[in-house]
Structures are given as structure tokens and as C-alpha cells.
Amino acid sequence: MRDNELLTVAEVMTRLRLGRSTVYDLIRTRRLPSVTIGRCRRIPASALGDFITEQMERAA
């Protein structure tokens, strides 16, 4: 996963094994940063990595 890569919501769903509404809830609550390009929502791969790291630290 490249840091400057932009992921679709579907790709994030697959990587986290979460449903669409859960991913959109993470975006809505700003726990998972995203950008809108036109009508498309994209999540920076670096933001996903940071989110996963944060979750792992909370679980420890």
C-alpha cells in the first residue's frame, strides 16, 4: 500500500472487513479522514494506516 494512494470506500471495506455503513460512519465522525473528488469519496492509504495503528494502540 503506497502512502499517496487513494482508496475507494469498497477497498477500505475489503481491507477492514467492515460494511459500507460502518466505513461511512467512520468517515462521518472524522475518525477516518477522506477527500471528495467530484462525487467520489476517497480515503488516503496513509489515513487508513494511521487509523489501523490507532486502533491497535487502543487495544493494547
Legacy VTK file of the C-alpha trace (Angstrom):
# vtk DataFile Version 3.0
C-alpha trace
ASCII
DATASET POLYDATA
POINTS 60 float
0.000 0.000 0.000
1.572 3.261 -1.141
1.138 6.274 1.143
-0.067 8.558 -1.660
-2.601 6.019 -2.917
-6.304 6.901 -2.691
-8.653 4.053 -1.824
-12.333 3.688 -2.607
-14.858 3.004 0.129
-15.214 -0.526 -1.277
-11.454 -1.099 -0.988
-11.481 0.108 2.619
-14.454 -2.164 3.324
-12.489 -5.121 1.987
-9.280 -4.280 3.843
-11.028 -3.713 7.180
-13.693 -6.386 6.570
-16.399 -3.904 7.537
-19.717 -2.980 5.984
-20.371 0.097 3.877
-22.383 1.887 6.568
-19.640 1.333 9.157
-16.995 2.818 6.851
-19.220 5.810 6.094
-19.848 6.242 9.852
-16.067 6.349 10.414
-15.809 8.991 7.696
-18.796 10.978 9.012
-17.389 11.046 12.552
-13.961 12.049 11.158
-12.246 9.009 12.647
-11.220 8.080 9.098
-10.181 11.107 7.014
-11.315 11.247 3.406
-11.463 13.542 0.405
-14.189 14.098 -2.130
-13.227 14.302 -5.784
-16.255 15.209 -7.828
-18.922 12.895 -6.438
-16.428 10.214 -5.375
-15.232 9.691 -1.811
-11.603 8.565 -1.448
-9.586 7.600 1.613
-5.821 8.184 1.593
-3.941 4.933 2.232
-1.828 6.763 4.816
-5.014 7.749 6.705
-6.144 4.123 6.710
-2.745 3.063 8.030
-2.932 5.698 10.778
-6.446 4.537 11.692
-5.317 0.917 11.985
-2.287 1.910 14.087
-4.505 3.970 16.392
-6.921 1.079 16.833
-4.062 -1.316 17.627
-2.684 1.096 20.248
-6.109 1.436 21.871
-6.475 -2.347 22.006
-3.108 -2.804 23.729
LINES 1 61
60 0 1 2 3 4 5 6 7 8 9 10 11 12 13 14 15 16 17 18 19 20 21 22 23 24 25 26 27 28 29 30 31 32 33 34 35 36 37 38 39 40 41 42 43 44 45 46 47 48 49 50 51 52 53 54 55 56 57 58 59
